[in-house]
Amino acid sequence: MIETRLKVRMSMHDAHYGGNLVDGARILNLFGDVATELIIRYDGDEGLFRAYSLVEFLAPVYAGDFIEVVGKIIKAGKTSRKMEFEAWKIISPAPEYGETAATLLEEPVLVSKATGTCVTPKHKQRIKHGL
């Protein structure tokens, strides 16, 4: 179906805990941004995020990490759109080589995944799919 990607660098502003650890809510915020783009592409309207059915945090995220969020619509009903999300760490700081050094990870690290449902009321759907 429809898939979209978003790449973001976590900043010191995103760090919420000791050791510059980024809280999981920041990742959920990115999933929400991806969901909004998906629903606009599908319906021509932002719709509403209704619920998460699963959220897993699998690896830590720190200030300075580059995160790539991937989202896709996996099922569409008359008004609901079920989505899957993954957040991957693709670049990490490498302070052992200097204060501005970073490393492109050979293997991206899955840091979080989720499934959720967005809803676009029928009267707000501008793109028709014959559902």
PyMOL commands that set and color helices and strands:
alter all, ss='L'
color gray80, all
select helices_A, chain A and resi 18-20+24-43+95-97+122-124
alter helices_A, ss='H'
color red, helices_A
select strands_A, chain A and resi 3-9+15-17+21-22+48-57+66-76+80-93+102-119
alter strands_A, ss='S'
color yellow, strands_A
deselect
rebuild
show_as cartoon
